[in-house]
Amino acid sequence: MNADAQREAVYGAPPEMLAVRDDLTPMLSQYTDLCETHDDALVLFQVGDFYEAFCGAAETVARTCEVTLTKREDSTGTWPMAGIPIDNAAGYLERLLDAGYRVALADQVEDASEASGLVDRAVTQLITPGTVVDEELLEAGRATYLGAVAREGDTYGLAVVDVSTGECLVTGADRALALEELERLAPAELVVGPDCDLPSLSFAPMETPFDPDAFDAETARETLSAYAPRPDAVVESTAELRAVGALLAYAEYAQGDSRLEYVSRVTRFDPREFLQLDATAMRSLELFDSRGVSGGNTLYAVLDETACALGRRRLEAWLRRPLVDADAIDARLDAVGALADDALSRADLRDALSSVYDLERLVARIARERASARDLRSLQTTLDRIPEIRETLADVESGLLSDLRDSLDELEDVRDHIDRAIVADPPQEITEGGVIAAGYDDELDDLRGTAEDGREWVSKLEAREQERTGIDSLEVGYNQVHGYYIEVTNPNLDRVPDDYVRRQTLKNSERFYTPELKEREDEILRAADRADSLEYELFCNVRADVATESERIQAVADALADLDVLRTLADVAVANDYVRPEFHDGDASDSAFDAGIEIEAGRHPVVERAQDEFVPNPTSLPPGGVALITGPNMSGKSTYMRQVALVCILAQMGSFVPADAARLPIIDRVFTRVGASDDIAGGQSTFMREMSELTEILHNATDDSLVLLDEVGRGTSTTDGLAIARAATEFVHDEVGATTLFATHYHDLTDTADEREGVFNLHFTATQTDGDVTFLHSVAEGPSSSSYGVEVAHLAGVPSTVVERARTLVEAGERDTATDEQDATTDETATVADEASNAKTGQSAQDGPTDTEDGTLAAYVDGLENGHRPDDEDATDSAEAHATREVADQLREADLVETTPLEALNLLSELKRRLE
């Protein structure tokens, strides 16, 4: 049984219980009903202080959570049972989620002391990877998205919501672009609509089945109208409507709510409004995940100097979606520059923001009625910092910072309300009193006064009774079972007054009460119970009042998030000596390079942090230029290409960049074909995956794109690989026009620079002394003379026997190459001499074959063109001649205009196979 089948087996009502359903106890019958109602999840059923599961689900919980498997016996049988403590449930729930289970929590929804018979239970929350809201199950600095995909014709709708914050996004596009955006957002859970043909994704979301009717256009419109009165103003296609409607319907179902009050803004975006980074590019450039063993060397880690969770999530969003609007980019750069120049304001901002709580998740809990008194106090603490932040920004000159300052609503009414209502240090529990501040409610103050007066009377009772009875060891106490009592030890029982009424007998003493004590006890308990009940009621009212201001609080959270990222980028720029990039509109002024990518002393932002020394390198790429980069392994080719892309990405997200200067165009997309890996599960070899990535680039890159190609064609034979690399280079240059960096060990490819004006060579330098290679990590013009592969093998620790044998083979190959070149030169000289001799006799090389070998070769070539060999023995058609004619015919018939790059490569491979 596979993992999916194992999970499905524990969903729904246990078959063994259904077989004796009519005989089940009321509690197990209730459990079975809830399992049937929520047959898409593992039901955890509250029994006292534990969440319990039974039968197969119990075995799964015991195995996954590593808890004891017990059993419950009754008249209908023996049922396996396992449970997790409610007070410490988060860790166990995380294990179940990691194992791929959806979990339904069935809580007691009435007070057991007030229930007549069986306590009523209901599923209050469905917990899945995309719907978790418990802080202990969430990563503070990362958004956790629930996603939905719908299809209408050729248009796909994609919507995501973070149920812990209320952020909701929707977009629509063709299949390819929608899938790229899905990869970029990477929701933890995905609800897929009918007829959506999704391929294997680079991430692994939980795919959740949901009611297909939720994707119906009219049903979806009705769902969305609860969040946006005019749904057509939010979405632009039926596919988008169906996606966001079904998404919100599933989120409501999972949270057990009729409407998610904190989802106050459903925002539509167009992926083309941002610099597009697909999953391949983000992975290759190590924006968020490192391919190294340490795992922490990423661009996000370098930039993350944020002070609060709001800023960390916003930093991730900006890095995933850099801008393409020049004005918006400049506004961010102005803000970063202003903060970089003002160290005092930066420090003050960091100090203030470091005490800011996660307002987005706070307000979501408040709106869901799951916030505690401590949550309200955390909100008030955050709001207390707003005036200070506004004052800090008052003198900072930046249009964006000024706008953000204006967005910081001080929310004095909310802040004052919480301050008056909630005690300074409230308890975690909100039903046991001690939450509401004194002076907030007169009735509550009276009840507290009554209870306190009674407790004070009781506290003095012990001294009075000791004096009255003469029993010095007499004690007054209280427990929840028997209430207040007077305890007298056995040796003093003969001195007990007549008005004492026996309440409890112990081994060494007796407990009593008096009519007056009982009267005071009733008075205290009535007042305390009523006070606790009133406190909870008052707290709920305060929480509801705060919830009505959710949109205002969310707007403040939004501004604080932007401020934290801008301050972070300024801190990183100052600490790492970054400079402000300049942007141009792509038009050349003095030369072609003025319209391309110009970087002075550029650095890789991640690598320079990980190494003691880093060699900066310049970059000068004309628009549409193709730089062929050669040089030894480990010399820095891949690092150099990536640093150019990272400089562009940083600049367009609004950050300063690691360089002495940078003048850049606005690019629309970054493509990468870097590294070698396979996808065995997806049926792709290393080479096939490489060709798929190349196909994506050749089909979708534009003249505004930046393309990084690293070792294209290395997964096949040298002849095929070089042919593919050359053809791809020519196509990118001739047809696509994208600015391209192409690292290669095919030295023959460098000749392309002699044939095409926009192709040029760069190489990374190295020196060799006594067989030892020193990599200088410096880029220079022109092609490299060697790849130093054997030397790198030696550095890597390859056995010396292998290294020496390899070096011998290389030297032999170089001698053969030199001999071939010398023979070719000799042949060329002889041909020139023959042509001179023929000229003297009046005979031309085109006049026909001669008795010389060259004449025979000419006839042979002519024969191939006409489908036969010139000598008598092969004058008739042969299989080889027939194949040659077929190849020639297919080449003549090929429509080069309509043929895609991949189709052309496949055609060349087929023709080569036929000739061989």
Salt bridges, closest charged atoms under 4 A:
ASP4 OD1 - ARG7 NH2 2.32
ASP33 OD1 - ARG21 NH2 2.45
GLU36 OE1 - ARG21 NH2 2.69
GLU66 OE1 - ARG95 NH1 3.59
GLU73 OE2 - LYS71 NZ 3.65
GLU135 OE2 - ARG365 NH1 2.99
GLU152 OE1 - ARG242 NH1 2.86
GLU180 OE2 - ARG669 NH2 2.32
GLU181 OE1 - ARG184 NH2 2.85
GLU218 OE2 - ARG221 NE 3.95
ASP232 OD1 - ARG221 NH1 2.82
GLU236 OE1 - ARG268 NH2 3.62
GLU240 OE1 - ARG268 NE 2.86
GLU261 OE1 - ARG259 NH1 2.73
ASP270 OD1 - ARG272 NE 3.11
ASP278 OD2 - ARG669 NH2 3.67
GLU316 OE1 - ARG142 NE 2.93
GLU316 OE2 - ARG320 NE 2.99
ASP330 OD1 - ARG580 NH2 3.78
ASP334 OD1 - ARG580 NH1 2.74
ASP351 OD2 - ARG385 NH2 3.49
ASP358 OD1 - ARG313 NH2 2.71
GLU360 OE1 - ARG313 NH2 2.71
ASP375 OD1 - ARG365 NH2 3.10
ASP384 OD1 - ARG415 NH1 3.85
GLU388 OE1 - ARG385 NH2 2.97
ASP409 OD2 - ARG552 NE 2.96
GLU410 OE2 - ARG390 NE 3.42
ASP413 OD2 - ARG552 NH1 3.09
ASP419 OD1 - ARG377 NH1 3.16
GLU443 OE2 - ARG530 NH2 3.21
GLU452 OE1 - ARG455 NH2 3.85
GLU456 OE2 - LYS460 NZ 3.53
GLU465 OE1 - ARG468 NH2 2.90
GLU487 OE1 - ARG511 NE 2.98
ASP499 OD2 - ARG468 NH2 3.31
GLU510 OE1 - ARG502 NE 2.94
GLU521 OE1 - ARG503 NH1 3.28
ASP522 OD1 - LYS518 NZ 2.90
GLU523 OE2 - ARG520 NH1 3.62
GLU535 OE1 - ARG448 NH2 3.02
GLU549 OE1 - ARG552 NH1 3.01
ASP558 OD1 - ARG314 NH2 2.83
ASP562 OD1 - ARG314 NH1 2.55
ASP564 OD1 - ARG567 NH2 3.01
ASP571 OD1 - ARG346 NE 2.65
ASP571 OD2 - ARG567 NH1 2.46
GLU608 OE1 - ARG603 NE 2.57
GLU693 OE1 - ARG673 NE 2.84
GLU693 OE2 - ARG689 NE 3.90
GLU696 OE2 - ARG669 NH2 3.25
GLU711 OE1 - ARG714 NE 3.84
GLU711 OE2 - HIS745 NE2 3.39
GLU730 OE2 - ARG726 NE 3.45
GLU730 OE2 - ARG756 NH1 3.76
ASP734 OD1 - HIS733 ND1 2.79
ASP734 OD2 - ARG756 NH2 2.89
GLU755 OE2 - ARG726 NH2 2.70
GLU755 OE1 - ARG756 NH1 3.76
GLU804 OE2 - ARG807 NH1 2.94
ASP874 OD2 - ARG869 NE 3.90
ASP877 OD2 - ARG885 NH2 2.98
GLU880 OE1 - ARG869 NH2 2.80
GLU886 OE2 - HIS882 NE2 3.30
GLU886 OE1 - ARG914 NH1 3.62
ASP889 OD1 - ARG892 NH1 3.19
GLU910 OE2 - ARG913 NH2 2.55
GLU910 OE2 - ARG914 NE 3.22
GLU916 OE2 - LYS912 NZ 2.29
